[in-house]
Amino acid sequence: MKLRVLFLVGLGVLAASACSQGGTPASKDSAAPATQGAATAAEPRELGTKLKFKDGDDRERFSLKPKDDGAKLVDGEDKEVARYKWKGGELKVSGPDDAVLAYVTGGPDVFQVKDAARATVRYTFAREGSGWKLTDAQGAVLYTVSAEGVGASVKGASGAEEIRVKVRDGKLSLRDPSGNTVLATKTPVAPDAAACLGFAALDLPLRMALLFRLQSPVGAPSP
């Protein structure tokens, strides 16, 4: 009788152990997809190929070419316009002669465009709700960017829309208030980044610097 009791107790212990071991892997598997999903969502967008923009007449206007340490901006005839080079977490903006034009610092929600000496903040580009706001050195609002479906809307200081970013059939375009295409590209680029090209008050090298900074990883490579 005692042997039978011991035998039944032993079976109970083995059953409990098997249930415990079977439950552990299941809990790990169920947690894995959530972790992988979070990692994918956190991955930054990166400019990995040439970003070419054409005008409404299908003429190439300019391109941003990625390099190991940054990127290069060229015009429609492949003539260099500006250079972008990572300096730690900052982006140095230079002319074709390598003279420093500005630095873009900060991120991921607040960027500052500083002068060549990094002593003065010329512009601040900050996230506001689901969009962005560009202000000058005195804090005056120059442009706001707001999400519009899968695109974006760029409004000037008066609040009137100046540029609308539309995405359709794999093509992104910047259009004026009359609906005319100003610039367009078939290279994947985030609408809020492309919206920076609508900041007419800024020189093209600075507009493209903001686009590049938004489109590039938060963890920039060190020189």
N, C-alpha and C positions, 0 to 999 in steps of 0.2 A: 504493500500500500504506500509506504514511504517512498519507494522507488518511483511509483507511478506519479505521485505528487511532484517529486523533483523533476521528472521528465516533462510534465505539463508546464511547470514554472519555466523550465529552460526554453520550451517552445515559445512561451509568451515573450521572454527576453529577446529571442532572436527576431520575432515578428516586429517588436517595437524598434529594434535596431535597424531592420530593413526599411521600415517606414521613414525613420529619421534620415537614413542615408539617401533614400529616394527623393525626399523633399528638398534637400540642400541644393542639388544641381538645378532643380526646377526654378527655385527662387533666384539663382544666379542668371539663368537664361532669361527670365522675365524682366530682370533689371537691365540686361545688356542693351536691348533696343533703345531704351530711353536715353542711356548714356551715349550711344552712338549718334542718336538724333541730335542731342544737345551739342555734340562735337561738330557735327555737320553744319548746324545753324550758326555756330560761332566762327566757322571758317570765313576769313575775309575774302572779298573779291580781289582779283589780281589781274593787272594788265600783262597778259602773256603773249600778245601778238600786236602787230602794227594796227593802230587805230586811225583809220583814214576817213576824213570828212570831205564830202562833195557839196557843191551848191545846188540850187534848184535846176540848173541847166546841165547837171551831171558832170561838172568840171571839178577836178580835185583842187581843193583850197589849201589844205594842210594835213599833216599826219603826225602822230606821236609814235615814235619808234622806241620800244623798250631796249634797255641796255643792262649789263650786269650790275651797274652801280646806280641806275636811274633810268633816264629816257632822254630822247632828243626830239625837238620839234622842228619840222621842216615845212617849207611852203609847197605849193603845187608843182614847182619845178625842182623839188628835192634840195632846195637851198636852205641851209641851217638858219633857224630863227632864234632858238633858245636851247639851253641845256639844263637838265634837271639831275641833280646828284644828291644821293643820300649822305648826310653827315650825322651818323648816329640816328636819332629819331627825327631829325630836321631835314627839310628838303631845300637845298640850295638852288636858286634860280639864277642862271648866268646867260649872258649874250653869247653870240658866236665867237667873240673875241675873248671869252672866259671872264669878262668883267661881271662882277656880282650885281644882280639887279634887285634881289630880295631873298628872304628866307621864309619858308612856311613852317611854322612850329605848332606844337600842341596836338590835340586829337584825343579821342575819336569824335567828341561832340563839340569841341571848340577849337578852331584853328585861327592862328594869327599870321598875317602877312607883315613881316617886319622889313625895315630898310636894310641896305647892304651891311651896315654896321651892327645890325640887330639891336639898335638903341631905341628905335621908334616903331610903334605899331601903326601901320598904315591902314590896315583893314582887319576886321574880325568877322569870321564866318562861324556862326554858332547854330546848333540845332535848336529849333523852337517847335515843340510838339512833334508832329510827324514830318515837319519840314525844316527849312533853314532860313537864316536871316544874315544878310551882309551889312555891316555898319562901317562907317569911316572912322578916322582917328578921333573925331569929336563925339562918336556914338550915334550919329545920325543914320537912320535906315536908308540904305541905297536900293536894296533888292530883297525880296522875300521869295522863297521857293516852297511851294506846297504840292503835295501829292494829288494827282488827278487820275484816278483809276490806275492803269499801269504806266501812266506818264507823269508829267509834272507841269506846273504853271509857274512862270517867272513874272513877278509884278515889280514895277518900279516904285520910287518913293511916293508917288501920288496914289498908288494903289491900283493903277490901271495895268492890265496884263500887257506885257511887252513880247513875251515869247512863250509858246506852248510846246512842250516836248511830247511827241506822240510815238507810240510803238505799235507797229502793225506788220504782220507777216515777216517777222525777223528783221525789220528795218526800223531804225530810230531816226526821227526827224525833228528839227527845230523849226517852228513855223511862226511867222509874224501874225499880228492881229487880223490880217486879211486872209489868213490861211495859206499864204505862200511859203514854200519851203525855202528856208535860209541855209540850213546845213542838214546833211543826212549821212548816216553810216550804217553799214550792215554788220559791223563788228560789235559783239555784245558789250554793252556799257550800261551802267546804272543810270536811270533817268535823272536822279538828283545830281549825279556827277556831271552828266551832259548839260544840265541846266546852267552850270557855271559859264558855259560859252555864251549865254544870253546876257552876261554882265557887261554891257557895252561901255560902261564908264571905266572899265579896267583894260589895260593893254592885253593883247592876246597871250603873251607869255605868262601873265599872272592868272588869267582865266584858265589856261590849260594847266597851270600849276595846281590850282584848286581841284580841277577835274582829276588830275593824276593822283593827288593826295587822297581824295575820297575813294577812288577806284583801287588804290594800292593797299597792301596789307598794313595793319596797324604796326606790326613788328618789322620795321624797315631794316635792311641789312646795313651793317656798319662798314665804313670804307676800309 
